[in-house]
Amino acid sequence: MSAEGFPPPPPPGLSPPPGFAGYAARPWDAVMLKRTGSLSKAILILLGVVAVGQVLSLVFIPRQLDSARDYLADRIDEDEFLERQIGFTAATALVGLATLAVAVLSVIWLYRVAANHRALQRRTTWGPAWAIWGWLLPPFLYVIPTLMLREHWKAAAPSVNVGDDSWRRTPEPVLVWVWFVVYSLAPLVITATGGALLYGGFSSDADDIADEIVDGELALWLGSVATIAGAVLWGLVVHGLTARHRAFTGETTAR
């Protein structure tokens, strides 16, 4: 060990882990890094599915509102009303499934980023385990993931070598804070505008569904727009942090 407490540079001729380029200032002899590039690509593809699905939902909102009003005014029967909801329901299901997949892959991706930084002697406050628990504490208000993303964005500074804590003084990642506002605070606003019990909560009663569609019109529009914006911003965060992280670790583009 060196006087600073870090592993010395690898001896000449030592190969880096598979999928990573060698860099003498990194202790390849002491760690095995995890790749992040393929995960980030999968997340970006799924975010595209989320965005497309939500755009389709936006297209169906006027039809939803008209059918709900027609049903409440007895201009159409229950079967026709429910039939008119199929398009929006299908688009919503697509968004939900893709969002779930994004959530799972994002946890794994952020875990790997944090683990790699710890392995390369970045003294971060938010370790790999917070990539899992941070999304749950507190629920629906993603303060810990935001702080974790902020710190690891800084920790991934490619120009700061292993063992140098000056990465803490790198510029703030404004993009991360913009994502936080849209993805974490926007849903609270949507809920306050009537989205909490949209579609009658868990009710299957057509009257409850129609009432909630009409009463939650503003939440429908805001929810769709916020979901699209959140998908775009999360894609930018994942892409940006992955690019910095790969530059820092020397991860190559080859599989």
Phi and psi in degrees as GROMACS dihedral restraints (atoms count N, CA, C in turn):
[ dihedral_restraints ]
;  ai    aj    ak    al  type     phi  dphi    fc
    3     4     5     6     1   -77.3    20    10
    4     5     6     7     1   173.1    20    10
    6     7     8     9     1   -63.6    20    10
    7     8     9    10     1   -27.8    20    10
    9    10    11    12     1   -81.7    20    10
   10    11    12    13     1    -5.0    20    10
   12    13    14    15     1    91.4    20    10
   13    14    15    16     1    12.1    20    10
   15    16    17    18     1  -111.7    20    10
   16    17    18    19     1   151.5    20    10
   18    19    20    21     1   -60.4    20    10
   19    20    21    22     1   144.7    20    10
   21    22    23    24     1   -70.1    20    10
   22    23    24    25     1   164.5    20    10
   24    25    26    27     1   -58.8    20    10
   25    26    27    28     1   151.6    20    10
   27    28    29    30     1   -65.1    20    10
   28    29    30    31     1   149.9    20    10
   30    31    32    33     1   -66.0    20    10
   31    32    33    34     1   158.3    20    10
   33    34    35    36     1   -56.8    20    10
   34    35    36    37     1   138.3    20    10
   36    37    38    39     1    90.2    20    10
   37    38    39    40     1    -5.6    20    10
   39    40    41    42     1   -74.3    20    10
   40    41    42    43     1   133.2    20    10
   42    43    44    45     1   -87.8    20    10
   43    44    45    46     1   143.2    20    10
   45    46    47    48     1   -72.4    20    10
   46    47    48    49     1   169.4    20    10
   48    49    50    51     1   -59.4    20    10
   49    50    51    52     1   154.7    20    10
   51    52    53    54     1   -55.4    20    10
   52    53    54    55     1   133.1    20    10
   54    55    56    57     1    88.5    20    10
   55    56    57    58     1     4.4    20    10
   57    58    59    60     1  -127.6    20    10
   58    59    60    61     1   143.6    20    10
   60    61    62    63     1   -85.6    20    10
   61    62    63    64     1   146.9    20    10
   63    64    65    66     1   -71.5    20    10
   64    65    66    67     1   148.2    20    10
   66    67    68    69     1  -155.5    20    10
   67    68    69    70     1   118.6    20    10
   69    70    71    72     1   -61.6    20    10
   70    71    72    73     1   -25.4    20    10
   72    73    74    75     1   -80.8    20    10
   73    74    75    76     1    -2.4    20    10
   75    76    77    78     1  -107.9    20    10
   76    77    78    79     1   136.2    20    10
   78    79    80    81     1   -80.4    20    10
   79    80    81    82     1    71.2    20    10
   81    82    83    84     1   -62.8    20    10
   82    83    84    85     1   -25.3    20    10
   84    85    86    87     1   -71.0    20    10
   85    86    87    88     1   -14.9    20    10
   87    88    89    90     1  -109.2    20    10
   88    89    90    91     1    -9.7    20    10
   90    91    92    93     1  -136.7    20    10
   91    92    93    94     1   161.9    20    10
   93    94    95    96     1  -127.7    20    10
   94    95    96    97     1   110.6    20    10
   96    97    98    99     1   -84.5    20    10
   97    98    99   100     1   156.0    20    10
   99   100   101   102     1  -106.1    20    10
  100   101   102   103     1   139.0    20    10
  102   103   104   105     1   -77.5    20    10
  103   104   105   106     1   147.1    20    10
  105   106   107   108     1  -120.8    20    10
  106   107   108   109     1   -16.7    20    10
  108   109   110   111     1   -62.3    20    10
  109   110   111   112     1   -46.5    20    10
  111   112   113   114     1   -66.7    20    10
  112   113   114   115     1   -36.2    20    10
  114   115   116   117     1   -64.4    20    10
  115   116   117   118     1   -43.5    20    10
  117   118   119   120     1   -63.8    20    10
  118   119   120   121     1   -37.8    20    10
  120   121   122   123     1   -62.9    20    10
  121   122   123   124     1   -43.0    20    10
  123   124   125   126     1   -63.4    20    10
  124   125   126   127     1   -40.6    20    10
  126   127   128   129     1   -62.6    20    10
  127   128   129   130     1   -43.6    20    10
  129   130   131   132     1   -64.4    20    10
  130   131   132   133     1   -38.7    20    10
  132   133   134   135     1   -63.7    20    10
  133   134   135   136     1   -45.3    20    10
  135   136   137   138     1   -66.0    20    10
  136   137   138   139     1   -35.1    20    10
  138   139   140   141     1   -64.7    20    10
  139   140   141   142     1   -33.4    20    10
  141   142   143   144     1   -62.7    20    10
  142   143   144   145     1   -39.7    20    10
  144   145   146   147     1   -63.2    20    10
  145   146   147   148     1   -42.7    20    10
  147   148   149   150     1   -59.4    20    10
  148   149   150   151     1   -47.7    20    10
  150   151   152   153     1   -63.1    20    10
  151   152   153   154     1   -44.2    20    10
  153   154   155   156     1   -63.9    20    10
  154   155   156   157     1   -45.1    20    10
  156   157   158   159     1   -59.9    20    10
  157   158   159   160     1   -38.5    20    10
  159   160   161   162     1   -73.8    20    10
  160   161   162   163     1   -31.9    20    10
  162   163   164   165     1   -63.0    20    10
  163   164   165   166     1   -41.1    20    10
  165   166   167   168     1   -61.6    20    10
  166   167   168   169     1   -39.4    20    10
  168   169   170   171     1   -60.7    20    10
  169   170   171   172     1   -40.7    20    10
  171   172   173   174     1   -60.0    20    10
  172   173   174   175     1   -40.2    20    10
  174   175   176   177     1   -62.7    20    10
  175   176   177   178     1   -34.8    20    10
  177   178   179   180     1   -84.2    20    10
  178   179   180   181     1   -11.8    20    10
  180   181   182   183     1   -60.3    20    10
  181   182   183   184     1   -47.2    20    10
  183   184   185   186     1   -58.1    20    10
  184   185   186   187     1   -39.8    20    10
  186   187   188   189     1   -65.0    20    10
  187   188   189   190     1   -38.5    20    10
  189   190   191   192     1   -60.2    20    10
  190   191   192   193     1   -49.8    20    10
  192   193   194   195     1   -62.8    20    10
  193   194   195   196     1   -43.7    20    10
  195   196   197   198     1   -63.2    20    10
  196   197   198   199     1   -43.3    20    10
  198   199   200   201     1   -67.6    20    10
  199   200   201   202     1   -37.0    20    10
  201   202   203   204     1   -65.4    20    10
  202   203   204   205     1   -43.1    20    10
  204   205   206   207     1   -66.6    20    10
  205   206   207   208     1   -40.1    20    10
  207   208   209   210     1   -63.7    20    10
  208   209   210   211     1   -40.4    20    10
  210   211   212   213     1   -66.5    20    10
  211   212   213   214     1   -44.3    20    10
  213   214   215   216     1   -66.0    20    10
  214   215   216   217     1   -26.0    20    10
  216   217   218   219     1   -92.9    20    10
  217   218   219   220     1     8.5    20    10
  219   220   221   222     1    62.5    20    10
  220   221   222   223     1    28.3    20    10
  222   223   224   225     1   -88.4    20    10
  223   224   225   226     1   -19.9    20    10
  225   226   227   228     1  -134.8    20    10
  226   227   228   229     1   158.4    20    10
  228   229   230   231     1   -89.8    20    10
  229   230   231   232     1   177.7    20    10
  231   232   233   234     1   -63.2    20    10
  232   233   234   235     1   -40.7    20    10
  234   235   236   237     1   -62.2    20    10
  235   236   237   238     1   -44.2    20    10
  237   238   239   240     1   -66.8    20    10
  238   239   240   241     1   -39.1    20    10
  240   241   242   243     1   -60.0    20    10
  241   242   243   244     1   -49.0    20    10
  243   244   245   246     1   -66.9    20    10
  244   245   246   247     1   -33.0    20    10
  246   247   248   249     1   -64.8    20    10
  247   248   249   250     1   -36.2    20    10
  249   250   251   252     1   -71.0    20    10
  250   251   252   253     1   -12.9    20    10
  252   253   254   255     1   -88.0    20    10
  253   254   255   256     1    -7.3    20    10
  255   256   257   258     1   -60.9    20    10
  256   257   258   259     1   -44.7    20    10
  258   259   260   261     1   -60.0    20    10
  259   260   261   262     1   -48.9    20    10
  261   262   263   264     1   -65.5    20    10
  262   263   264   265     1   -40.5    20    10
  264   265   266   267     1   -61.7    20    10
  265   266   267   268     1   -42.0    20    10
  267   268   269   270     1   -64.1    20    10
  268   269   270   271     1   -43.7    20    10
  270   271   272   273     1   -63.7    20    10
  271   272   273   274     1   -40.5    20    10
  273   274   275   276     1   -64.3    20    10
  274   275   276   277     1   -40.3    20    10
  276   277   278   279     1   -64.4    20    10
  277   278   279   280     1   -40.4    20    10
  279   280   281   282     1   -61.0    20    10
  280   281   282   283     1   -45.6    20    10
  282   283   284   285     1   -62.1    20    10
  283   284   285   286     1   -42.4    20    10
  285   286   287   288     1   -63.1    20    10
  286   287   288   289     1   -45.0    20    10
  288   289   290   291     1   -65.7    20    10
  289   290   291   292     1   -43.3    20    10
  291   292   293   294     1   -65.9    20    10
  292   293   294   295     1   -38.0    20    10
  294   295   296   297     1   -64.0    20    10
  295   296   297   298     1   -40.8    20    10
  297   298   299   300     1   -61.7    20    10
  298   299   300   301     1   -43.3    20    10
  300   301   302   303     1   -64.6    20    10
  301   302   303   304     1   -39.8    20    10
  303   304   305   306     1   -61.2    20    10
  304   305   306   307     1   -42.3    20    10
  306   307   308   309     1   -60.7    20    10
  307   308   309   310     1   -45.9    20    10
  309   310   311   312     1   -63.6    20    10
  310   311   312   313     1   -48.5    20    10
  312   313   314   315     1   -66.9    20    10
  313   314   315   316     1   -33.4    20    10
  315   316   317   318     1   -66.4    20    10
  316   317   318   319     1   -38.1    20    10
  318   319   320   321     1   -62.2    20    10
  319   320   321   322     1   -46.3    20    10
  321   322   323   324     1   -63.7    20    10
  322   323   324   325     1   -43.3    20    10
  324   325   326   327     1   -60.7    20    10
  325   326   327   328     1   -49.5    20    10
  327   328   329   330     1   -67.6    20    10
  328   329   330   331     1   -34.1    20    10
  330   331   332   333     1   -59.9    20    10
  331   332   333   334     1   -44.7    20    10
  333   334   335   336     1   -66.5    20    10
  334   335   336   337     1   -40.8    20    10
  336   337   338   339     1   -59.1    20    10
  337   338   339   340     1   -48.7    20    10
  339   340   341   342     1   -64.9    20    10
  340   341   342   343     1   -40.7    20    10
  342   343   344   345     1   -65.3    20    10
  343   344   345   346     1   -40.8    20    10
  345   346   347   348     1   -63.8    20    10
  346   347   348   349     1   -40.9    20    10
  348   349   350   351     1   -64.9    20    10
  349   350   351   352     1   -42.2    20    10
  351   352   353   354     1   -63.3    20    10
  352   353   354   355     1   -40.6    20    10
  354   355   356   357     1   -64.2    20    10
  355   356   357   358     1   -31.0    20    10
  357   358   359   360     1   -97.1    20    10
  358   359   360   361     1    25.8    20    10
  360   361   362   363     1    67.4    20    10
  361   362   363   364     1    27.7    20    10
  363   364   365   366     1   -82.4    20    10
  364   365   366   367     1   119.9    20    10
  366   367   368   369     1   -83.7    20    10
  367   368   369   370     1    74.4    20    10
  369   370   371   372     1   -84.8    20    10
  370   371   372   373     1   150.0    20    10
  372   373   374   375     1   -74.6    20    10
  373   374   375   376     1   -40.9    20    10
  375   376   377   378     1   -98.4    20    10
  376   377   378   379     1   102.5    20    10
  378   379   380   381     1   -81.8    20    10
  379   380   381   382     1  -178.3    20    10
  381   382   383   384     1   -56.5    20    10
  382   383   384   385     1   -37.7    20    10
  384   385   386   387     1   -60.8    20    10
  385   386   387   388     1   -28.8    20    10
  387   388   389   390     1   -70.7    20    10
  388   389   390   391     1   -15.2    20    10
  390   391   392   393     1   -66.0    20    10
  391   392   393   394     1   -19.3    20    10
  393   394   395   396     1   -99.5    20    10
  394   395   396   397     1   -57.9    20    10
  396   397   398   399     1   -74.6    20    10
  397   398   399   400     1   -23.6    20    10
  399   400   401   402     1   -62.4    20    10
  400   401   402   403     1   -27.1    20    10
  402   403   404   405     1   -75.9    20    10
  403   404   405   406     1   -14.1    20    10
  405   406   407   408     1  -103.1    20    10
  406   407   408   409     1   -14.2    20    10
  408   409   410   411     1  -127.1    20    10
  409   410   411   412     1   112.5    20    10
  411   412   413   414     1   -76.3    20    10
  412   413   414   415     1   157.9    20    10
  414   415   416   417     1   -68.3    20    10
  415   416   417   418     1   140.2    20    10
  417   418   419   420     1    67.6    20    10
  418   419   420   421     1     1.2    20    10
  420   421   422   423     1  -129.1    20    10
  421   422   423   424     1    99.3    20    10
  423   424   425   426     1   -86.1    20    10
  424   425   426   427     1    62.9    20    10
  426   427   428   429     1   -71.8    20    10
  427   428   429   430     1   -48.0    20    10
  429   430   431   432     1   -64.3    20    10
  430   431   432   433     1   -47.4    20    10
  432   433   434   435     1   -57.8    20    10
  433   434   435   436     1   -36.4    20    10
  435   436   437   438     1   -65.1    20    10
  436   437   438   439     1   -45.8    20    10
  438   439   440   441     1   -64.2    20    10
  439   440   441   442     1   -36.2    20    10
  441   442   443   444     1   -67.9    20    10
  442   443   444   445     1   -45.5    20    10
  444   445   446   447     1   -61.4    20    10
  445   446   447   448     1   -42.3    20    10
  447   448   449   450     1   -58.9    20    10
  448   449   450   451     1   -48.3    20    10
  450   451   452   453     1   -66.2    20    10
  451   452   453   454     1   -43.5    20    10
  453   454   455   456     1   -75.8    20    10
  454   455   456   457     1   -23.5    20    10
  456   457   458   459     1   -62.3    20    10
  457   458   459   460     1   -44.9    20    10
  459   460   461   462     1   -66.7    20    10
  460   461   462   463     1   -43.1    20    10
  462   463   464   465     1   -63.4    20    10
  463   464   465   466     1   -23.6    20    10
  465   466   467   468     1   -84.5    20    10
  466   467   468   469     1    10.0    20    10
  468   469   470   471     1   -55.1    20    10
  469   470   471   472     1   112.5    20    10
  471   472   473   474     1   -65.1    20    10
  472   473   474   475     1   -24.8    20    10
  474   475   476   477     1   -83.2    20    10
  475   476   477   478     1    -7.7    20    10
  477   478   479   480     1  -103.2    20    10
  478   479   480   481     1   119.4    20    10
  480   481   482   483     1   -73.9    20    10
  481   482   483   484     1   165.3    20    10
  483   484   485   486     1   -58.1    20    10
  484   485   486   487     1   136.1    20    10
  486   487   488   489     1    88.4    20    10
  487   488   489   490     1    -5.0    20    10
  489   490   491   492     1  -104.8    20    10
  490   491   492   493     1   117.2    20    10
  492   493   494   495     1   -85.5    20    10
  493   494   495   496     1     9.0    20    10
  495   496   497   498     1   -69.5    20    10
  496   497   498   499     1    -8.6    20    10
  498   499   500   501     1   -61.0    20    10
  499   500   501   502     1   -23.3    20    10
  501   502   503   504     1   -65.1    20    10
  502   503   504   505     1   -21.8    20    10
  504   505   506   507     1   -97.5    20    10
  505   506   507   508     1     9.3    20    10
  507   508   509   510     1   -71.8    20    10
  508   509   510   511     1   160.1    20    10
  510   511   512   513     1   -59.2    20    10
  511   512   513   514     1   151.2    20    10
  513   514   515   516     1   -65.8    20    10
  514   515   516   517     1   138.3    20    10
  516   517   518   519     1   -81.3    20    10
  517   518   519   520     1    92.0    20    10
  519   520   521   522     1   -57.3    20    10
  520   521   522   523     1   -36.4    20    10
  522   523   524   525     1   -57.0    20    10
  523   524   525   526     1   -39.2    20    10
  525   526   527   528     1   -62.8    20    10
  526   527   528   529     1   -41.0    20    10
  528   529   530   531     1   -71.0    20    10
  529   530   531   532     1   -34.9    20    10
  531   532   533   534     1   -64.2    20    10
  532   533   534   535     1   -43.9    20    10
  534   535   536   537     1   -58.2    20    10
  535   536   537   538     1   -42.3    20    10
  537   538   539   540     1   -58.8    20    10
  538   539   540   541     1   -45.8    20    10
  540   541   542   543     1   -61.8    20    10
  541   542   543   544     1   -46.4    20    10
  543   544   545   546     1   -72.3    20    10
  544   545   546   547     1   -45.3    20    10
  546   547   548   549     1   -83.1    20    10
  547   548   549   550     1   -26.5    20    10
  549   550   551   552     1  -106.1    20    10
  550   551   552   553     1   -41.8    20    10
  552   553   554   555     1   -88.5    20    10
  553   554   555   556     1   -33.7    20    10
  555   556   557   558     1   -57.6    20    10
  556   557   558   559     1   -43.1    20    10
  558   559   560   561     1   -58.9    20    10
  559   560   561   562     1   -30.7    20    10
  561   562   563   564     1   -66.6    20    10
  562   563   564   565     1   -38.7    20    10
  564   565   566   567     1   -67.0    20    10
  565   566   567   568     1   -40.8    20    10
  567   568   569   570     1   -63.0    20    10
  568   569   570   571     1   -42.7    20    10
  570   571   572   573     1   -60.5    20    10
  571   572   573   574     1   -41.5    20    10
  573   574   575   576     1   -66.5    20    10
  574   575   576   577     1   -23.0    20    10
  576   577   578   579     1   -91.5    20    10
  577   578   579   580     1     6.2    20    10
  579   580   581   582     1   117.0    20    10
  580   581   582   583     1    11.8    20    10
  582   583   584   585     1   -89.7    20    10
  583   584   585   586     1    -5.7    20    10
  585   586   587   588     1   -63.7    20    10
  586   587   588   589     1   -39.2    20    10
  588   589   590   591     1  -116.4    20    10
  589   590   591   592     1    31.7    20    10
  591   592   593   594     1   -55.9    20    10
  592   593   594   595     1   137.8    20    10
  594   595   596   597     1    67.6    20    10
  595   596   597   598     1    29.3    20    10
  597   598   599   600     1    69.7    20    10
  598   599   600   601     1    28.6    20    10
  600   601   602   603     1    64.7    20    10
  601   602   603   604     1  -121.4    20    10
  603   604   605   606     1   -99.9    20    10
  604   605   606   607     1    13.3    20    10
  606   607   608   609     1   -72.5    20    10
  607   608   609   610     1   143.5    20    10
  609   610   611   612     1  -105.7    20    10
  610   611   612   613     1     5.9    20    10
  612   613   614   615     1   -74.7    20    10
  613   614   615   616     1   128.5    20    10
  615   616   617   618     1   -61.4    20    10
  616   617   618   619     1   -38.2    20    10
  618   619   620   621     1   -62.7    20    10
  619   620   621   622     1   -42.7    20    10
  621   622   623   624     1   -64.5    20    10
  622   623   624   625     1   -41.8    20    10
  624   625   626   627     1   -62.5    20    10
  625   626   627   628     1   -46.3    20    10
  627   628   629   630     1   -63.8    20    10
  628   629   630   631     1   -42.3    20    10
  630   631   632   633     1   -60.7    20    10
  631   632   633   634     1   -43.9    20    10
  633   634   635   636     1   -70.7    20    10
  634   635   636   637     1   -31.7    20    10
  636   637   638   639     1   -63.7    20    10
  637   638   639   640     1   -47.6    20    10
  639   640   641   642     1   -66.3    20    10
  640   641   642   643     1   -47.3    20    10
  642   643   644   645     1   -68.1    20    10
  643   644   645   646     1   -28.8    20    10
  645   646   647   648     1  -100.8    20    10
  646   647   648   649     1    27.3    20    10
  648   649   650   651     1   -56.8    20    10
  649   650   651   652     1   -46.9    20    10
  651   652   653   654     1   -62.2    20    10
  652   653   654   655     1   -40.0    20    10
  654   655   656   657     1   -65.1    20    10
  655   656   657   658     1   -34.9    20    10
  657   658   659   660     1   -59.5    20    10
  658   659   660   661     1   -49.6    20    10
  660   661   662   663     1   -67.0    20    10
  661   662   663   664     1   -47.9    20    10
  663   664   665   666     1   -63.7    20    10
  664   665   666   667     1   -39.3    20    10
  666   667   668   669     1   -63.1    20    10
  667   668   669   670     1   -42.4    20    10
  669   670   671   672     1   -65.6    20    10
  670   671   672   673     1   -45.4    20    10
  672   673   674   675     1   -64.9    20    10
  673   674   675   676     1   -42.9    20    10
  675   676   677   678     1   -64.6    20    10
  676   677   678   679     1   -36.8    20    10
  678   679   680   681     1   -65.5    20    10
  679   680   681   682     1   -42.7    20    10
  681   682   683   684     1   -63.8    20    10
  682   683   684   685     1   -47.0    20    10
  684   685   686   687     1   -62.8    20    10
  685   686   687   688     1   -40.5    20    10
  687   688   689   690     1   -63.9    20    10
  688   689   690   691     1   -39.6    20    10
  690   691   692   693     1   -64.0    20    10
  691   692   693   694     1   -43.6    20    10
  693   694   695   696     1   -63.7    20    10
  694   695   696   697     1   -46.2    20    10
  696   697   698   699     1   -66.5    20    10
  697   698   699   700     1   -40.5    20    10
  699   700   701   702     1   -64.5    20    10
  700   701   702   703     1   -37.2    20    10
  702   703   704   705     1   -61.5    20    10
  703   704   705   706     1   -41.2    20    10
  705   706   707   708     1   -66.5    20    10
  706   707   708   709     1   -39.2    20    10
  708   709   710   711     1   -64.5    20    10
  709   710   711   712     1   -48.3    20    10
  711   712   713   714     1   -61.9    20    10
  712   713   714   715     1   -46.2    20    10
  714   715   716   717     1   -62.4    20    10
  715   716   717   718     1   -46.0    20    10
  717   718   719   720     1   -65.9    20    10
  718   719   720   721     1   -46.8    20    10
  720   721   722   723     1   -67.4    20    10
  721   722   723   724     1   -38.7    20    10
  723   724   725   726     1   -62.7    20    10
  724   725   726   727     1   -42.7    20    10
  726   727   728   729     1   -60.8    20    10
  727   728   729   730     1   -44.6    20    10
  729   730   731   732     1   -64.9    20    10
  730   731   732   733     1   -44.3    20    10
  732   733   734   735     1   -63.4    20    10
  733   734   735   736     1   -42.3    20    10
  735   736   737   738     1   -68.2    20    10
  736   737   738   739     1   -34.8    20    10
  738   739   740   741     1   -66.3    20    10
  739   740   741   742     1   -36.7    20    10
  741   742   743   744     1   -71.2    20    10
  742   743   744   745     1   -45.8    20    10
  744   745   746   747     1   -82.1    20    10
  745   746   747   748     1   -20.1    20    10
  747   748   749   750     1    84.7    20    10
  748   749   750   751     1    20.3    20    10
  750   751   752   753     1   -64.2    20    10
  751   752   753   754     1   131.3    20    10
  753   754   755   756     1   -87.8    20    10
  754   755   756   757     1   170.5    20    10
  756   757   758   759     1   -85.4    20    10
  757   758   759   760     1   -19.5    20    10
  759   760   761   762     1   -72.5    20    10
  760   761   762   763     1   148.1    20    10
